[in-house]
Every structure is written in structure tokens, then in C-alpha cells.
Amino acid sequence: MICKKKCTFAWSLFQLLNMKKIEKIFVSQAQPTGKNPFANLIKQYGVQVDFVPLVHIEPLSVSEFRATRINLLDYSSVIFTSTLAIDYYFHFSKELRLTIPITTHYYCMSEAIAYYLQKYIEYRKRKIFFSEQHNFDELITIMQQNHPEKCLLVCSDSPNTQLLEALSKHKIDTTPATMYHSINVKWDKEKLFDYDMVVIFTPAAATALKQNFSRLPSTKYVIAAMGTNTIQALENYKYKVQIKAPTKDCPSIFTAIEKFLEKTQK
């Protein structure tokens, strides 16, 4: 047993000593509006962060959404995990000529997403809540404190089952509402993919990574992933995920990446 522990420690030390310094980070989503969550990492470690979506989003048609038989006015609370979800929620409310009640509660995965609501509503006069740590557990705790009755989770055709399972576990009545499709973006073969780290947020992005770069050795870059479903999707494609979130010590992917850089950028 002692020998096994020593060998594991020696191998971990070997990996750290031989780890290529992280200089360029590829983030598989559009650059967020407002505050850049990677700003501290850029400033502290001098890394370059490029936001390049691997998945293209297309909204459902009005007739497709009608076919889901979801009435937005049946839900007193709405959960948003992205600014895109906000855009499509208010897009369909407008197309269907619905007036969203001022009493509606909005639960957002981050502060930046919450502030994005100002594009559609008067922020100060609404009930808006968000996770400061950008994680499911904190958001669910906030929801439990407010006792929501019926919640609507605005999502793509590949909803986050981890979040849905957590909501169900805590007996928060939630209905997923598909409002947009996820379509893989084809990478230009003439364009270099010379990154030291790749950050993946969704199973759809994991699939796009595999389809676009199947011939590129995954050992060429460090993979960071957010969410159990995303991690599982990457591992199903035989990728080694070296940075995982959320965990007890790292509730957000940004915290996990920061801890990784603390160890490897010395």
C-alpha cells in the first residue's frame, strides 16, 4: 500500500514537472457580456483566452414551440443558465403575444446572466436571484429559501440532466422548456488549433470537439470540463479530463482552473 502511494505521488510529481506551461486557453462558448470570468486568470498568469463557440444555436420555430404545449404564463419562476436562454424566453413571449407578470421570479446561474435581464425588464422592480459562485448547489439553496411553486427551465434540446436531477432531488417542481437547438460548428481546417487548454461546458461541445479534432492528440492540451454530463461525454470519447467542476473544493470551473494554474505555472 505504501509503495502504491509513493508511486502515485511520484507519477503526479512527474506530470507536474513535465507539464507544458499554459499560455493559450480555448473556451468553447461565446464571450460573455459584461464582466469576463477569466479576467483574474488573464491578469495573474498572463494567459491568452479565446472564446470560440463549438456549437451553433438555432431557435425553434413558433410552431415547433407551440407543439411542446408549454404555456409560459403557467410558471411563476424561470431558471436561466445562459444569456441565450433569456433571449429565447422573451423572444417566444413576444411572438406569442404574452405579457410576463411582474411577479415572476427569475433564478440565474451567475450575476452576469442576471444583469442581462435588464435588456428586457426593469431590473430593480423584479424578483431576480443568482448564484455568486456560478454553481447549481448555491442556486438551488437560494430557490429553497424562496419556495418557488412551478419553475420553468429554459434550455436546448440537450437539457442539463445534472441540474434537473438536483432540482427533482430537492423537490423543486421544474419543467424543461426546449427553445433552441444545438448544432455543431465545423472548424476551418486551414486554421491552427494551437491551444494548451480547452474548456468544455456542455455535452454538445464535447461531441463537437471530437468531431472537429479527432486526429489531434488529446495529450496535446489540458481539458477542463464543467458538469457531470459534460465530463461523462468527454470520457466516453476517451478524453482525459484533468480539470473538473463542480467539486467540493472547486464549485466553479474558474476556481478549478485557477487551482490548476497555481500548481503548474510556477
Rosetta blueprint (number, residue, H / E / L):
1 M L
2 I H
3 C H
4 K H
5 K H
6 K H
7 C H
8 T H
9 F H
10 A H
11 W H
12 S H
13 L H
14 F H
15 Q H
16 L H
17 L H
18 N L
19 M L
20 K L
21 K L
22 I L
23 E L
24 K E
25 I E
26 F E
27 V E
28 S L
29 Q L
30 A L
31 Q L
32 P L
33 T L
34 G L
35 K L
36 N L
37 P L
38 F L
39 A H
40 N H
41 L H
42 I H
43 K H
44 Q H
45 Y H
46 G L
47 V L
48 Q E
49 V E
50 D E
51 F E
52 V L
53 P L
54 L L
55 V E
56 H E
57 I E
58 E E
59 P E
60 L L
61 S L
62 V H
63 S H
64 E H
65 F H
66 R H
67 A H
68 T L
69 R L
70 I L
71 N L
72 L H
73 L H
74 D H
75 Y L
76 S L
77 S E
78 V E
79 I E
80 F E
81 T L
82 S L
83 T H
84 L H
85 A H
86 I H
87 D H
88 Y H
89 Y H
90 F H
91 H H
92 F H
93 S H
94 K H
95 E H
96 L L
97 R L
98 L L
99 T L
100 I L
101 P L
102 I L
103 T L
104 T L
105 H E
106 Y E
107 Y E
108 C E
109 M L
110 S L
111 E H
112 A H
113 I H
114 A H
115 Y H
116 Y H
117 L H
118 Q H
119 K H
120 Y L
121 I L
122 E L
123 Y H
124 R H
125 K H
126 R L
127 K E
128 I E
129 F E
130 F E
131 S L
132 E L
133 Q L
134 H L
135 N L
136 F H
137 D H
138 E H
139 L H
140 I H
141 T H
142 I H
143 M H
144 Q H
145 Q H
146 N H
147 H L
148 P L
149 E L
150 K L
151 C E
152 L E
153 L E
154 V E
155 C E
156 S E
157 D L
158 S L
159 P L
160 N L
161 T H
162 Q H
163 L H
164 L H
165 E H
166 A H
167 L H
168 S H
169 K H
170 H L
171 K L
172 I L
173 D L
174 T E
175 T E
176 P E
177 A E
178 T E
179 M E
180 Y E
181 H E
182 S E
183 I E
184 N E
185 V L
186 K L
187 W L
188 D L
189 K L
190 E L
191 K L
192 L L
193 F L
194 D L
195 Y L
196 D L
197 M E
198 V E
199 V E
200 I E
201 F L
202 T L
203 P H
204 A H
205 A H
206 A H
207 T H
208 A H
209 L H
210 K H
211 Q H
212 N H
213 F L
214 S L
215 R L
216 L L
217 P L
218 S H
219 T H
220 K H
221 Y L
222 V E
223 I E
224 A E
225 A E
226 M E
227 G L
228 T H
229 N H
230 T H
231 I H
232 Q H
233 A H
234 L H
235 E H
236 N H
237 Y L
238 K L
239 Y L
240 K L
241 V L
242 Q L
243 I E
244 K E
245 A E
246 P L
247 T L
248 K L
249 D L
250 C L
251 P L
252 S L
253 I H
254 F H
255 T H
256 A H
257 I H
258 E H
259 K H
260 F H
261 L H
262 E H
263 K H
264 T H
265 Q L
266 K L
